Amino acid sequence: TSVRTLEFATNKDGRVAPGTGICDLFIYPGYHFQTVSSMITNFHLPKSSLIMLVSAFAGRTTILSAYQEAVQAGYQFFSYGDAMYIE
């Protein structure tokens, strides 16, 4: 994802730096974000690495609450469904 790429490319000074390589960064709860301060993302499937990433960003309880509300409101999931803005 672009969030993983930006976080991976952040140098020790907290700036995104150009470079090459394979992004092996796995973001899960407990990760400290260095660069990204907000994101637009889809509603991801439960048990996916992407739900772990957004839970790391906004907190698991907050994300699960948003998902519960989305299901009750009839939002769509998967790639072409509704999205959310998180800051």
C-alpha positions in Angstrom: 0.0 0.0 0.0 1.0 3.6 -0.3 1.0 3.9 3.5 3.5 1.0 3.9 5.7 2.5 1.1 5.8 6.0 2.7 6.6 4.5 6.1 9.2 2.2 4.6 10.9 5.1 2.7 11.1 7.3 5.8 14.7 7.9 6.9 16.0 8.4 10.5 15.3 12.2 10.2 11.6 11.4 9.6 11.6 12.4 6.0 10.6 10.4 3.0 13.8 9.6 1.1 14.2 8.3 -2.5 15.6 4.8 -2.9 15.1 1.3 -4.2 14.4 -2.0 -2.5 11.8 -4.4 -1.4 9.4 -3.2 1.2 9.3 -5.8 3.9 7.5 -3.6 6.5 4.5 -5.2 8.2 2.4 -2.7 10.0 0.3 -4.0 12.9 -1.0 -2.6 16.2 1.9 -1.2 18.2 3.6 0.3 15.2 4.6 4.0 15.6 3.8 5.9 12.4 6.6 8.3 11.3 5.2 10.0 8.2 1.6 9.2 7.6 -0.9 11.4 9.5 -4.1 10.5 7.7 -5.3 8.0 5.1 -8.2 7.2 2.8 -8.8 3.5 2.7 -11.4 0.9 1.8 -13.2 -1.2 4.3 -11.0 -4.3 4.4 -11.8 -7.9 5.0 -11.6 -9.1 8.6 -8.4 -11.1 9.3 -6.5 -9.3 6.6 -3.1 -7.6 6.9 -4.8 -4.3 5.8 -7.2 -4.4 8.8 -4.2 -4.8 11.0 -2.6 -1.7 9.4 -5.7 0.5 9.9 -6.0 -0.8 13.4 -2.4 0.2 14.1 -3.3 3.6 12.8 -6.6 4.3 14.5 -6.9 1.7 17.2 -8.6 -1.7 17.0 -11.6 -0.6 19.1 -12.2 2.4 16.8 -11.9 0.4 13.6 -14.2 -2.4 14.9 -16.7 0.2 15.9 -16.6 1.8 12.5 -17.0 -1.5 10.8 -20.0 -2.4 13.0 -21.6 0.9 12.0 -20.8 0.3 8.3 -22.4 -3.1 8.4 -25.5 -1.7 10.0 -25.7 1.1 7.4 -25.3 -1.4 4.5 -21.9 -0.1 3.3 -20.1 -2.2 0.7 -16.8 -3.9 1.3 -14.0 -5.0 -1.0 -12.1 -2.9 -3.5 -15.0 -1.1 -5.1 -17.0 -0.4 -1.9 -17.3 2.5 0.4 -14.2 4.0 1.9 -13.2 5.9 5.1 -11.0 8.8 5.9 -8.9 8.3 9.1 -6.8 11.0 10.8 
